[in-house]
Amino acid sequence: MTGTLLYNNLNIYLFVALFLLSAGILGMLYRRTLIGMLISLELIMNGAGLNYVAFNRFSKAGDAAGQVFTLFIMGISAAEAAIALGIIILIFRKYKHIEGEKLKEMKD
């Protein structure tokens, strides 16, 4: 390396965030169970949080707005996971499966 450290490069953070975002989107498209879709949604939110923190670090080093937004994302994500897991448990108790394609009765 020529004097620049690997963690001082914004592109590394953006590529990791892009990987998390694309893995989450592909998971939402190809996963059939509700648990897999929930995990994919968490990946998307983590990619967005990593973008906030990375842009905050490289644009305004003294400001903490990116970290605050990421904490809000993490809080919303935890609340969403708790509510979604409760709904998934109720669906499993009623229909005895959690595959999203087979739940056509819930569309009404």
Summary of the structure (lengths in Angstrom):
residues: 108
radius of gyration: 18.0
end to end distance: 59.7
largest distance: 61.6
contacts: 281
relative contact order: 0.12
helix: 79%
strand: 2%
